[in-house]
């Protein structure tokens, strides 16, 4: 895995990171997954930065949501890419 990410990859990792944070903050009412089936998302899955996942959202009529979430390597890659962006 290269430290420098392509912009399209970084954007997807950023979306996945934001969804993960939103799901944590809303008490589990959202799935915390992104639903993107693009060439870039498939590349990130093959690199081990995103993985497929299913989340059951409870309630009176439970719903299973399928999508992609960050792996530990994906979180690290995203966080390291933030350093690249901040340099002048």
PDB file of N, CA, C and O in Angstrom:
ATOM      1  N   UNK A   1       0.851  -1.184   0.000  1.00  0.00           N
ATOM      2  CA  UNK A   1       0.000   0.000   0.000  1.00  0.00           C
ATOM      3  C   UNK A   1       0.889   1.238   0.000  1.00  0.00           C
ATOM      4  O   UNK A   1       1.775   1.382   0.842  1.00  0.00           O
ATOM      5  N   UNK A   2       0.649   2.091  -0.919  1.00  0.00           N
ATOM      6  CA  UNK A   2       1.374   3.354  -1.015  1.00  0.00           C
ATOM      7  C   UNK A   2       0.779   4.360  -0.041  1.00  0.00           C
ATOM      8  O   UNK A   2      -0.434   4.388   0.171  1.00  0.00           O
ATOM      9  N   UNK A   3       1.642   5.190   0.554  1.00  0.00           N
ATOM     10  CA  UNK A   3       1.153   6.218   1.474  1.00  0.00           C
ATOM     11  C   UNK A   3       0.324   7.255   0.719  1.00  0.00           C
ATOM     12  O   UNK A   3      -0.662   7.770   1.245  1.00  0.00           O
ATOM     13  N   UNK A   4       0.725   7.554  -0.505  1.00  0.00           N
ATOM     14  CA  UNK A   4      -0.012   8.542  -1.290  1.00  0.00           C
ATOM     15  C   UNK A   4      -1.181   7.867  -1.991  1.00  0.00           C
ATOM     16  O   UNK A   4      -1.007   6.888  -2.716  1.00  0.00           O
ATOM     17  N   UNK A   5      -2.361   8.398  -1.767  1.00  0.00           N
ATOM     18  CA  UNK A   5      -3.566   7.846  -2.378  1.00  0.00           C
ATOM     19  C   UNK A   5      -3.998   8.691  -3.558  1.00  0.00           C
ATOM     20  O   UNK A   5      -3.782   9.902  -3.583  1.00  0.00           O
ATOM     21  N   UNK A   6      -4.604   8.048  -4.528  1.00  0.00           N
ATOM     22  CA  UNK A   6      -5.241   8.796  -5.599  1.00  0.00           C
ATOM     23  C   UNK A   6      -6.420   9.552  -5.007  1.00  0.00           C
ATOM     24  O   UNK A   6      -7.028   9.110  -4.032  1.00  0.00           O
ATOM     25  N   UNK A   7      -6.733  10.684  -5.598  1.00  0.00           N
ATOM     26  CA  UNK A   7      -7.803  11.520  -5.054  1.00  0.00           C
ATOM     27  C   UNK A   7      -9.129  10.756  -4.971  1.00  0.00           C
ATOM     28  O   UNK A   7      -9.847  10.876  -3.979  1.00  0.00           O
ATOM     29  N   UNK A   8      -9.458   9.974  -6.001  1.00  0.00           N
ATOM     30  CA  UNK A   8     -10.729   9.243  -5.982  1.00  0.00           C
ATOM     31  C   UNK A   8     -10.760   8.214  -4.859  1.00  0.00           C
ATOM     32  O   UNK A   8     -11.824   7.933  -4.307  1.00  0.00           O
ATOM     33  N   UNK A   9      -9.605   7.648  -4.515  1.00  0.00           N
ATOM     34  CA  UNK A   9      -9.542   6.702  -3.405  1.00  0.00           C
ATOM     35  C   UNK A   9      -9.692   7.422  -2.076  1.00  0.00           C
ATOM     36  O   UNK A   9     -10.396   6.956  -1.180  1.00  0.00           O
ATOM     37  N   UNK A  10      -9.027   8.557  -1.957  1.00  0.00           N
ATOM     38  CA  UNK A  10      -9.097   9.320  -0.707  1.00  0.00           C
ATOM     39  C   UNK A  10     -10.522   9.798  -0.437  1.00  0.00           C
ATOM     40  O   UNK A  10     -10.979   9.787   0.707  1.00  0.00           O
ATOM     41  N   UNK A  11     -11.217  10.213  -1.484  1.00  0.00           N
ATOM     42  CA  UNK A  11     -12.601  10.672  -1.332  1.00  0.00           C
ATOM     43  C   UNK A  11     -13.481   9.545  -0.792  1.00  0.00           C
ATOM     44  O   UNK A  11     -14.295   9.783   0.100  1.00  0.00           O
ATOM     45  N   UNK A  12     -13.337   8.340  -1.306  1.00  0.00           N
ATOM     46  CA  UNK A  12     -14.129   7.210  -0.825  1.00  0.00           C
ATOM     47  C   UNK A  12     -13.788   6.852   0.613  1.00  0.00           C
ATOM     48  O   UNK A  12     -14.677   6.559   1.413  1.00  0.00           O
ATOM     49  N   UNK A  13     -12.492   6.875   0.946  1.00  0.00           N
ATOM     50  CA  UNK A  13     -12.101   6.591   2.323  1.00  0.00           C
ATOM     51  C   UNK A  13     -12.645   7.648   3.273  1.00  0.00           C
ATOM     52  O   UNK A  13     -13.050   7.339   4.394  1.00  0.00           O
ATOM     53  N   UNK A  14     -12.652   8.896   2.819  1.00  0.00           N
ATOM     54  CA  UNK A  14     -13.195   9.978   3.639  1.00  0.00           C
ATOM     55  C   UNK A  14     -14.703   9.789   3.863  1.00  0.00           C
ATOM     56  O   UNK A  14     -15.196  10.001   4.971  1.00  0.00           O
ATOM     57  N   UNK A  15     -15.427   9.394   2.820  1.00  0.00           N
ATOM     58  CA  UNK A  15     -16.863   9.114   2.962  1.00  0.00           C
ATOM     59  C   UNK A  15     -17.111   7.984   3.954  1.00  0.00           C
ATOM     60  O   UNK A  15     -17.993   8.082   4.808  1.00  0.00           O
ATOM     61  N   UNK A  16     -16.333   6.914   3.841  1.00  0.00           N
ATOM     62  CA  UNK A  16     -16.488   5.775   4.741  1.00  0.00           C
ATOM     63  C   UNK A  16     -16.163   6.169   6.181  1.00  0.00           C
ATOM     64  O   UNK A  16     -16.839   5.735   7.114  1.00  0.00           O
ATOM     65  N   UNK A  17     -15.129   6.991   6.360  1.00  0.00           N
ATOM     66  CA  UNK A  17     -14.749   7.447   7.694  1.00  0.00           C
ATOM     67  C   UNK A  17     -15.863   8.300   8.295  1.00  0.00           C
ATOM     68  O   UNK A  17     -16.212   8.137   9.464  1.00  0.00           O
ATOM     69  N   UNK A  18     -16.418   9.203   7.502  1.00  0.00           N
ATOM     70  CA  UNK A  18     -17.491  10.075   7.975  1.00  0.00           C
ATOM     71  C   UNK A  18     -18.732   9.257   8.344  1.00  0.00           C
ATOM     72  O   UNK A  18     -19.373   9.540   9.356  1.00  0.00           O
ATOM     73  N   UNK A  19     -19.076   8.259   7.547  1.00  0.00           N
ATOM     74  CA  UNK A  19     -20.227   7.407   7.861  1.00  0.00           C
ATOM     75  C   UNK A  19     -20.000   6.627   9.145  1.00  0.00           C
ATOM     76  O   UNK A  19     -20.925   6.441   9.936  1.00  0.00           O
ATOM     77  N   UNK A  20     -18.786   6.175   9.349  1.00  0.00           N
ATOM     78  CA  UNK A  20     -18.446   5.448  10.568  1.00  0.00           C
ATOM     79  C   UNK A  20     -18.634   6.346  11.799  1.00  0.00           C
ATOM     80  O   UNK A  20     -19.198   5.917  12.806  1.00  0.00           O
ATOM     81  N   UNK A  21     -18.163   7.577  11.711  1.00  0.00           N
ATOM     82  CA  UNK A  21     -18.298   8.527  12.810  1.00  0.00           C
ATOM     83  C   UNK A  21     -19.771   8.872  13.042  1.00  0.00           C
ATOM     84  O   UNK A  21     -20.228   8.889  14.185  1.00  0.00           O
ATOM     85  N   UNK A  22     -20.511   9.145  11.976  1.00  0.00           N
ATOM     86  CA  UNK A  22     -21.939   9.462  12.098  1.00  0.00           C
ATOM     87  C   UNK A  22     -22.708   8.327  12.767  1.00  0.00           C
ATOM     88  O   UNK A  22     -23.571   8.579  13.608  1.00  0.00           O
ATOM     89  N   UNK A  23     -22.406   7.087  12.404  1.00  0.00           N
ATOM     90  CA  UNK A  23     -23.097   5.941  13.005  1.00  0.00           C
ATOM     91  C   UNK A  23     -22.779   5.842  14.496  1.00  0.00           C
ATOM     92  O   UNK A  23     -23.651   5.502  15.296  1.00  0.00           O
ATOM     93  N   UNK A  24     -21.552   6.133  14.864  1.00  0.00           N
ATOM     94  CA  UNK A  24     -21.179   6.092  16.279  1.00  0.00           C
ATOM     95  C   UNK A  24     -21.885   7.188  17.068  1.00  0.00           C
ATOM     96  O   UNK A  24     -22.288   6.974  18.211  1.00  0.00           O
ATOM     97  N   UNK A  25     -22.034   8.357  16.457  1.00  0.00           N
ATOM     98  CA  UNK A  25     -22.646   9.485  17.154  1.00  0.00           C
ATOM     99  C   UNK A  25     -24.168   9.396  17.232  1.00  0.00           C
ATOM    100  O   UNK A  25     -24.766   9.965  18.146  1.00  0.00           O
ATOM    101  N   UNK A  26     -24.804   8.698  16.301  1.00  0.00           N
ATOM    102  CA  UNK A  26     -26.269   8.648  16.315  1.00  0.00           C
ATOM    103  C   UNK A  26     -26.821   7.426  17.043  1.00  0.00           C
ATOM    104  O   UNK A  26     -28.002   7.103  16.919  1.00  0.00           O
ATOM    105  N   UNK A  27     -25.976   6.762  17.787  1.00  0.00           N
ATOM    106  CA  UNK A  27     -26.446   5.649  18.615  1.00  0.00           C
ATOM    107  C   UNK A  27     -26.841   4.409  17.846  1.00  0.00           C
ATOM    108  O   UNK A  27     -27.678   3.639  18.316  1.00  0.00           O
ATOM    109  N   UNK A  28     -26.262   4.194  16.676  1.00  0.00           N
ATOM    110  CA  UNK A  28     -26.547   2.996  15.904  1.00  0.00           C
ATOM    111  C   UNK A  28     -27.808   3.040  15.071  1.00  0.00           C
ATOM    112  O   UNK A  28     -28.263   2.003  14.588  1.00  0.00           O
ATOM    113  N   UNK A  29     -28.386   4.219  14.890  1.00  0.00           N
ATOM    114  CA  UNK A  29     -29.595   4.313  14.064  1.00  0.00           C
ATOM    115  C   UNK A  29     -29.273   4.283  12.573  1.00  0.00           C
ATOM    116  O   UNK A  29     -30.167   4.063  11.756  1.00  0.00           O
ATOM    117  N   UNK A  30     -28.006   4.500  12.205  1.00  0.00           N
ATOM    118  CA  UNK A  30     -27.615   4.380  10.798  1.00  0.00           C
ATOM    119  C   UNK A  30     -26.609   3.243  10.666  1.00  0.00           C
ATOM    120  O   UNK A  30     -26.022   2.796  11.652  1.00  0.00           O
ATOM    121  N   UNK A  31     -26.422   2.788   9.449  1.00  0.00           N
ATOM    122  CA  UNK A  31     -25.597   1.603   9.206  1.00  0.00           C
ATOM    123  C   UNK A  31     -24.102   1.880   9.289  1.00  0.00           C
ATOM    124  O   UNK A  31     -23.330   0.979   9.616  1.00  0.00           O
ATOM    125  N   UNK A  32     -23.679   3.105   9.000  1.00  0.00           N
ATOM    126  CA  UNK A  32     -22.248   3.402   9.005  1.00  0.00           C
ATOM    127  C   UNK A  32     -21.516   2.821   7.814  1.00  0.00           C
ATOM    128  O   UNK A  32     -20.306   2.605   7.870  1.00  0.00           O
ATOM    129  N   UNK A  33     -22.237   2.567   6.743  1.00  0.00           N
ATOM    130  CA  UNK A  33     -21.656   1.978   5.538  1.00  0.00           C
ATOM    131  C   UNK A  33     -21.821   2.932   4.370  1.00  0.00           C
ATOM    132  O   UNK A  33     -22.725   3.767   4.352  1.00  0.00           O
ATOM    133  N   UNK A  34     -20.932   2.794   3.393  1.00  0.00           N
ATOM    134  CA  UNK A  34     -21.138   3.509   2.137  1.00  0.00           C
ATOM    135  C   UNK A  34     -21.632   2.498   1.107  1.00  0.00           C
ATOM    136  O   UNK A  34     -21.299   1.315   1.175  1.00  0.00           O
ATOM    137  N   UNK A  35     -22.409   2.965   0.176  1.00  0.00           N
ATOM    138  CA  UNK A  35     -22.940   2.090  -0.861  1.00  0.00           C
ATOM    139  C   UNK A  35     -22.478   2.623  -2.210  1.00  0.00           C
ATOM    140  O   UNK A  35     -23.204   3.330  -2.908  1.00  0.00           O
ATOM    141  N   UNK A  36     -21.266   2.266  -2.546  1.00  0.00           N
ATOM    142  CA  UNK A  36     -20.658   2.681  -3.800  1.00  0.00           C
ATOM    143  C   UNK A  36     -20.134   1.450  -4.516  1.00  0.00           C
ATOM    144  O   UNK A  36     -19.394   0.660  -3.930  1.00  0.00           O
ATOM    145  N   UNK A  37     -20.501   1.280  -5.752  1.00  0.00           N
ATOM    146  CA  UNK A  37     -19.952   0.212  -6.571  1.00  0.00           C
ATOM    147  C   UNK A  37     -19.299   0.868  -7.779  1.00  0.00           C
ATOM    148  O   UNK A  37     -19.899   0.995  -8.847  1.00  0.00           O
ATOM    149  N   UNK A  38     -18.066   1.276  -7.579  1.00  0.00           N
ATOM    150  CA  UNK A  38     -17.305   1.944  -8.627  1.00  0.00           C
ATOM    151  C   UNK A  38     -15.986   1.214  -8.817  1.00  0.00           C
ATOM    152  O   UNK A  38     -15.628   0.341  -8.027  1.00  0.00           O
ATOM    153  N   UNK A  39     -15.285   1.570  -9.846  1.00  0.00           N
ATOM    154  CA  UNK A  39     -13.960   0.986 -10.062  1.00  0.00           C
ATOM    155  C   UNK A  39     -13.061   1.303  -8.871  1.00  0.00           C
ATOM    156  O   UNK A  39     -12.329   0.440  -8.388  1.00  0.00           O
ATOM    157  N   UNK A  40     -13.122   2.550  -8.402  1.00  0.00           N
ATOM    158  CA  UNK A  40     -12.286   2.960  -7.266  1.00  0.00           C
ATOM    159  C   UNK A  40     -12.635   2.161  -6.007  1.00  0.00           C
ATOM    160  O   UNK A  40     -11.733   1.752  -5.276  1.00  0.00           O
ATOM    161  N   UNK A  41     -13.914   1.932  -5.741  1.00  0.00           N
ATOM    162  CA  UNK A  41     -14.288   1.178  -4.541  1.00  0.00           C
ATOM    163  C   UNK A  41     -13.831  -0.276  -4.649  1.00  0.00           C
ATOM    164  O   UNK A  41     -13.398  -0.862  -3.656  1.00  0.00           O
ATOM    165  N   UNK A  42     -13.921  -0.858  -5.831  1.00  0.00           N
ATOM    166  CA  UNK A  42     -13.444  -2.236  -6.015  1.00  0.00           C
ATOM    167  C   UNK A  42     -11.927  -2.314  -5.858  1.00  0.00           C
ATOM    168  O   UNK A  42     -11.407  -3.302  -5.339  1.00  0.00           O
ATOM    169  N   UNK A  43     -11.215  -1.276  -6.305  1.00  0.00           N
ATOM    170  CA  UNK A  43      -9.759  -1.236  -6.111  1.00  0.00           C
ATOM    171  C   UNK A  43      -9.419  -1.194  -4.626  1.00  0.00           C
ATOM    172  O   UNK A  43      -8.499  -1.877  -4.176  1.00  0.00           O
ATOM    173  N   UNK A  44     -10.164  -0.391  -3.865  1.00  0.00           N
ATOM    174  CA  UNK A  44      -9.907  -0.285  -2.427  1.00  0.00           C
ATOM    175  C   UNK A  44     -10.234  -1.588  -1.701  1.00  0.00           C
ATOM    176  O   UNK A  44      -9.561  -1.946  -0.735  1.00  0.00           O
ATOM    177  N   UNK A  45     -11.258  -2.295  -2.160  1.00  0.00           N
ATOM    178  CA  UNK A  45     -11.568  -3.603  -1.576  1.00  0.00           C
ATOM    179  C   UNK A  45     -10.421  -4.574  -1.875  1.00  0.00           C
ATOM    180  O   UNK A  45      -9.993  -5.315  -0.990  1.00  0.00           O
ATOM    181  N   UNK A  46      -9.925  -4.576  -3.109  1.00  0.00           N
ATOM    182  CA  UNK A  46      -8.845  -5.498  -3.463  1.00  0.00           C
ATOM    183  C   UNK A  46      -7.543  -5.167  -2.736  1.00  0.00           C
ATOM    184  O   UNK A  46      -6.711  -6.050  -2.525  1.00  0.00           O
ATOM    185  N   UNK A  47      -7.358  -3.892  -2.349  1.00  0.00           N
ATOM    186  CA  UNK A  47      -6.179  -3.493  -1.584  1.00  0.00           C
ATOM    187  C   UNK A  47      -6.358  -3.710  -0.083  1.00  0.00           C
ATOM    188  O   UNK A  47      -5.417  -3.520   0.687  1.00  0.00           O
ATOM    189  N   UNK A  48      -7.553  -4.105   0.334  1.00  0.00           N
ATOM    190  CA  UNK A  48      -7.805  -4.368   1.744  1.00  0.00           C
ATOM    191  C   UNK A  48      -8.105  -3.131   2.573  1.00  0.00           C
ATOM    192  O   UNK A  48      -8.007  -3.171   3.799  1.00  0.00           O
ATOM    193  N   UNK A  49      -8.473  -2.023   1.916  1.00  0.00           N
ATOM    194  CA  UNK A  49      -8.766  -0.791   2.642  1.00  0.00           C
ATOM    195  C   UNK A  49     -10.258  -0.647   2.944  1.00  0.00           C
ATOM    196  O   UNK A  49     -10.635   0.032   3.899  1.00  0.00           O
ATOM    197  N   UNK A  50     -11.100  -1.277   2.140  1.00  0.00           N
ATOM    198  CA  UNK A  50     -12.534  -1.357   2.384  1.00  0.00           C
ATOM    199  C   UNK A  50     -12.930  -2.822   2.356  1.00  0.00           C
ATOM    200  O   UNK A  50     -12.263  -3.646   1.731  1.00  0.00           O
ATOM    201  N   UNK A  51     -14.042  -3.142   3.049  1.00  0.00           N
ATOM    202  CA  UNK A  51     -14.551  -4.513   3.022  1.00  0.00           C
ATOM    203  C   UNK A  51     -16.067  -4.482   2.979  1.00  0.00           C
ATOM    204  O   UNK A  51     -16.699  -3.537   3.453  1.00  0.00           O
ATOM    205  N   UNK A  52     -16.637  -5.522   2.409  1.00  0.00           N
ATOM    206  CA  UNK A  52     -18.082  -5.640   2.375  1.00  0.00           C
ATOM    207  C   UNK A  52     -18.621  -5.937   3.761  1.00  0.00           C
ATOM    208  O   UNK A  52     -17.975  -6.620   4.556  1.00  0.00           O
ATOM    209  N   UNK A  53     -19.809  -5.421   4.049  1.00  0.00           N
ATOM    210  CA  UNK A  53     -20.407  -5.637   5.364  1.00  0.00           C
ATOM    211  C   UNK A  53     -21.921  -5.584   5.263  1.00  0.00           C
ATOM    212  O   UNK A  53     -22.477  -4.994   4.337  1.00  0.00           O
ATOM    213  N   UNK A  54     -22.578  -6.209   6.230  1.00  0.00           N
ATOM    214  CA  UNK A  54     -24.027  -6.154   6.375  1.00  0.00           C
ATOM    215  C   UNK A  54     -24.339  -5.713   7.794  1.00  0.00           C
ATOM    216  O   UNK A  54     -23.732  -6.201   8.748  1.00  0.00           O
ATOM    217  N   UNK A  55     -25.280  -4.795   7.936  1.00  0.00           N
ATOM    218  CA  UNK A  55     -25.690  -4.308   9.248  1.00  0.00           C
ATOM    219  C   UNK A  55     -27.203  -4.401   9.329  1.00  0.00           C
ATOM    220  O   UNK A  55     -27.911  -3.967   8.420  1.00  0.00           O
ATOM    221  N   UNK A  56     -27.695  -4.969  10.426  1.00  0.00           N
ATOM    222  CA  UNK A  56     -29.144  -5.031  10.628  1.00  0.00           C
ATOM    223  C   UNK A  56     -29.569  -3.841  11.477  1.00  0.00           C
ATOM    224  O   UNK A  56     -29.110  -3.669  12.606  1.00  0.00           O
ATOM    225  N   UNK A  57     -30.440  -3.035  10.920  1.00  0.00           N
ATOM    226  CA  UNK A  57     -30.996  -1.911  11.650  1.00  0.00           C
ATOM    227  C   UNK A  57     -32.301  -2.389  12.281  1.00  0.00           C
ATOM    228  O   UNK A  57     -33.242  -2.776  11.588  1.00  0.00           O
ATOM    229  N   UNK A  58     -32.334  -2.354  13.600  1.00  0.00           N
ATOM    230  CA  UNK A  58     -33.464  -2.888  14.344  1.00  0.00           C
ATOM    231  C   UNK A  58     -34.691  -2.011  14.273  1.00  0.00           C
ATOM    232  O   UNK A  58     -34.768  -1.051  13.506  1.00  0.00           O
ATOM    233  N   UNK A  59     -35.630  -2.372  15.089  1.00  0.00           N
ATOM    234  CA  UNK A  59     -36.905  -1.671  15.111  1.00  0.00           C
ATOM    235  C   UNK A  59     -38.025  -2.663  14.909  1.00  0.00           C
ATOM    236  O   UNK A  59     -37.823  -3.877  14.952  1.00  0.00           O
ATOM    237  N   UNK A  60     -39.181  -2.138  14.692  1.00  0.00           N
ATOM    238  CA  UNK A  60     -40.339  -3.011  14.519  1.00  0.00           C
ATOM    239  C   UNK A  60     -40.198  -3.903  13.279  1.00  0.00           C
ATOM    240  O   UNK A  60     -40.572  -5.075  13.300  1.00  0.00           O
ATOM    241  N   UNK A  61     -39.663  -3.340  12.225  1.00  0.00           N
ATOM    242  CA  UNK A  61     -39.423  -4.096  10.993  1.00  0.00           C
ATOM    243  C   UNK A  61     -37.939  -3.989  10.647  1.00  0.00           C
ATOM    244  O   UNK A  61     -37.548  -3.076   9.920  1.00  0.00           O
ATOM    245  N   UNK A  62     -37.108  -4.897  11.150  1.00  0.00           N
ATOM    246  CA  UNK A  62     -35.663  -4.816  10.910  1.00  0.00           C
ATOM    247  C   UNK A  62     -35.318  -4.850   9.417  1.00  0.00           C
ATOM    248  O   UNK A  62     -35.981  -5.507   8.614  1.00  0.00           O
ATOM    249  N   UNK A  63     -34.275  -4.130   9.087  1.00  0.00           N
ATOM    250  CA  UNK A  63     -33.802  -4.047   7.708  1.00  0.00           C
ATOM    251  C   UNK A  63     -32.317  -4.364   7.690  1.00  0.00           C
ATOM    252  O   UNK A  63     -31.572  -3.894   8.551  1.00  0.00           O
ATOM    253  N   UNK A  64     -31.880  -5.153   6.722  1.00  0.00           N
ATOM    254  CA  UNK A  64     -30.455  -5.438   6.553  1.00  0.00           C
ATOM    255  C   UNK A  64     -29.916  -4.520   5.464  1.00  0.00           C
ATOM    256  O   UNK A  64     -30.434  -4.487   4.348  1.00  0.00           O
ATOM    257  N   UNK A  65     -28.872  -3.778   5.805  1.00  0.00           N
ATOM    258  CA  UNK A  65     -28.243  -2.856   4.869  1.00  0.00           C
ATOM    259  C   UNK A  65     -26.879  -3.424   4.491  1.00  0.00           C
ATOM    260  O   UNK A  65     -26.102  -3.812   5.364  1.00  0.00           O
ATOM    261  N   UNK A  66     -26.587  -3.473   3.198  1.00  0.00           N
ATOM    262  CA  UNK A  66     -25.302  -3.964   2.705  1.00  0.00           C
ATOM    263  C   UNK A  66     -24.504  -2.790   2.152  1.00  0.00           C
ATOM    264  O   UNK A  66     -25.067  -1.871   1.558  1.00  0.00           O
ATOM    265  N   UNK A  67     -23.207  -2.829   2.350  1.00  0.00           N
ATOM    266  CA  UNK A  67     -22.357  -1.775   1.834  1.00  0.00           C
ATOM    267  C   UNK A  67     -20.896  -2.065   2.130  1.00  0.00           C
ATOM    268  O   UNK A  67     -20.493  -3.212   2.323  1.00  0.00           O
ATOM    269  N   UNK A  68     -20.124  -1.006   2.161  1.00  0.00           N
ATOM    270  CA  UNK A  68     -18.688  -1.108   2.410  1.00  0.00           C
ATOM    271  C   UNK A  68     -18.314  -0.334   3.662  1.00  0.00           C
ATOM    272  O   UNK A  68     -18.897   0.708   3.963  1.00  0.00           O
ATOM    273  N   UNK A  69     -17.331  -0.859   4.389  1.00  0.00           N
ATOM    274  CA  UNK A  69     -16.819  -0.152   5.558  1.00  0.00           C
ATOM    275  C   UNK A  69     -15.296  -0.199   5.543  1.00  0.00           C
ATOM    276  O   UNK A  69     -14.687  -1.010   4.844  1.00  0.00           O
ATOM    277  N   UNK A  70     -14.703   0.683   6.324  1.00  0.00           N
ATOM    278  CA  UNK A  70     -13.256   0.740   6.435  1.00  0.00           C
ATOM    279  C   UNK A  70     -12.715  -0.475   7.173  1.00  0.00           C
ATOM    280  O   UNK A  70     -13.349  -0.995   8.091  1.00  0.00           O
ATOM    281  N   UNK A  71     -11.545  -0.914   6.763  1.00  0.00           N
ATOM    282  CA  UNK A  71     -10.776  -1.876   7.540  1.00  0.00           C
ATOM    283  C   UNK A  71      -9.812  -1.067   8.398  1.00  0.00           C
ATOM    284  O   UNK A  71      -9.735   0.154   8.258  1.00  0.00           O
ATOM    285  N   UNK A  72      -9.084  -1.725   9.276  1.00  0.00           N
ATOM    286  CA  UNK A  72      -8.063  -1.023  10.071  1.00  0.00           C
ATOM    287  C   UNK A  72      -7.024  -0.387   9.140  1.00  0.00           C
ATOM    288  O   UNK A  72      -6.578   0.738   9.371  1.00  0.00           O
ATOM    289  N   UNK A  73      -6.648  -1.113   8.097  1.00  0.00           N
ATOM    290  CA  UNK A  73      -5.679  -0.571   7.133  1.00  0.00           C
ATOM    291  C   UNK A  73      -6.264   0.644   6.410  1.00  0.00           C
ATOM    292  O   UNK A  73      -5.539   1.591   6.101  1.00  0.00           O
ATOM    293  N   UNK A  74      -7.558   0.621   6.142  1.00  0.00           N
ATOM    294  CA  UNK A  74      -8.220   1.750   5.494  1.00  0.00           C
ATOM    295  C   UNK A  74      -8.239   2.987   6.373  1.00  0.00           C
ATOM    296  O   UNK A  74      -8.029   4.101   5.894  1.00  0.00           O
ATOM    297  N   UNK A  75      -8.493   2.789   7.677  1.00  0.00           N
ATOM    298  CA  UNK A  75      -8.459   3.927   8.612  1.00  0.00           C
ATOM    299  C   UNK A  75      -7.063   4.537   8.652  1.00  0.00           C
ATOM    300  O   UNK A  75      -6.904   5.757   8.615  1.00  0.00           O
ATOM    301  N   UNK A  76      -6.062   3.678   8.729  1.00  0.00           N
ATOM    302  CA  UNK A  76      -4.681   4.156   8.774  1.00  0.00           C
ATOM    303  C   UNK A  76      -4.322   4.898   7.492  1.00  0.00           C
ATOM    304  O   UNK A  76      -3.727   5.974   7.549  1.00  0.00           O
ATOM    305  N   UNK A  77      -4.672   4.343   6.345  1.00  0.00           N
ATOM    306  CA  UNK A  77      -4.374   4.989   5.062  1.00  0.00           C
ATOM    307  C   UNK A  77      -5.050   6.353   4.969  1.00  0.00           C
ATOM    308  O   UNK A  77      -4.448   7.322   4.508  1.00  0.00           O
ATOM    309  N   UNK A  78      -6.304   6.419   5.409  1.00  0.00           N
ATOM    310  CA  UNK A  78      -7.014   7.700   5.376  1.00  0.00           C
ATOM    311  C   UNK A  78      -6.342   8.716   6.293  1.00  0.00           C
ATOM    312  O   UNK A  78      -6.103   9.855   5.892  1.00  0.00           O
ATOM    313  N   UNK A  79      -6.040   8.308   7.514  1.00  0.00           N
ATOM    314  CA  UNK A  79      -5.418   9.239   8.465  1.00  0.00           C
ATOM    315  C   UNK A  79      -4.052   9.712   7.977  1.00  0.00           C
ATOM    316  O   UNK A  79      -3.717  10.887   8.123  1.00  0.00           O
ATOM    317  N   UNK A  80      -3.268   8.817   7.404  1.00  0.00           N
ATOM    318  CA  UNK A  80      -1.961   9.220   6.876  1.00  0.00           C
ATOM    319  C   UNK A  80      -2.104  10.155   5.679  1.00  0.00           C
ATOM    320  O   UNK A  80      -1.258  11.024   5.468  1.00  0.00           O
ATOM    321  N   UNK A  81      -3.169   9.982   4.894  1.00  0.00           N
ATOM    322  CA  UNK A  81      -3.360  10.854   3.732  1.00  0.00           C
ATOM    323  C   UNK A  81      -3.746  12.263   4.163  1.00  0.00           C
ATOM    324  O   UNK A  81      -3.549  13.217   3.410  1.00  0.00           O
ATOM    325  N   UNK A  82      -4.290  12.403   5.356  1.00  0.00           N
ATOM    326  CA  UNK A  82      -4.639  13.737   5.867  1.00  0.00           C
ATOM    327  C   UNK A  82      -3.384  14.570   6.082  1.00  0.00           C
ATOM    328  O   UNK A  82      -3.405  15.783   5.875  1.00  0.00           O
ATOM    329  N   UNK A  83      -2.288  13.931   6.496  1.00  0.00           N
ATOM    330  CA  UNK A  83      -1.010  14.632   6.650  1.00  0.00           C
ATOM    331  C   UNK A  83      -0.521  15.172   5.320  1.00  0.00           C
ATOM    332  O   UNK A  83       0.021  16.276   5.263  1.00  0.00           O
ATOM    333  N   UNK A  84      -0.703  14.410   4.246  1.00  0.00           N
ATOM    334  CA  UNK A  84      -0.253  14.838   2.919  1.00  0.00           C
ATOM    335  C   UNK A  84      -0.996  16.109   2.481  1.00  0.00           C
ATOM    336  O   UNK A  84      -0.412  16.996   1.856  1.00  0.00           O
ATOM    337  N   UNK A  85      -2.272  16.183   2.814  1.00  0.00           N
ATOM    338  CA  UNK A  85      -3.097  17.301   2.382  1.00  0.00           C
ATOM    339  C   UNK A  85      -2.733  18.608   3.092  1.00  0.00           C
ATOM    340  O   UNK A  85      -2.861  19.686   2.512  1.00  0.00           O
ATOM    341  N   UNK A  86      -2.276  18.513   4.351  1.00  0.00           N
ATOM    342  CA  UNK A  86      -2.022  19.706   5.153  1.00  0.00           C
ATOM    343  C   UNK A  86      -0.691  20.378   4.857  1.00  0.00           C
ATOM    344  O   UNK A  86      -0.491  21.531   5.238  1.00  0.00           O
ATOM    345  N   UNK A  87       0.213  19.693   4.194  1.00  0.00           N
ATOM    346  CA  UNK A  87       1.515  20.284   3.896  1.00  0.00           C
ATOM    347  C   UNK A  87       1.384  21.361   2.820  1.00  0.00           C
ATOM    348  O   UNK A  87       0.600  21.209   1.884  1.00  0.00           O
ATOM    349  N   UNK A  88       2.158  22.460   2.951  1.00  0.00           N
ATOM    350  CA  UNK A  88       2.071  23.550   1.954  1.00  0.00           C
ATOM    351  C   UNK A  88       2.615  23.173   0.607  1.00  0.00           C
ATOM    352  O   UNK A  88       2.603  23.990  -0.314  1.00  0.00           O
TER     353      UNK A  88
END
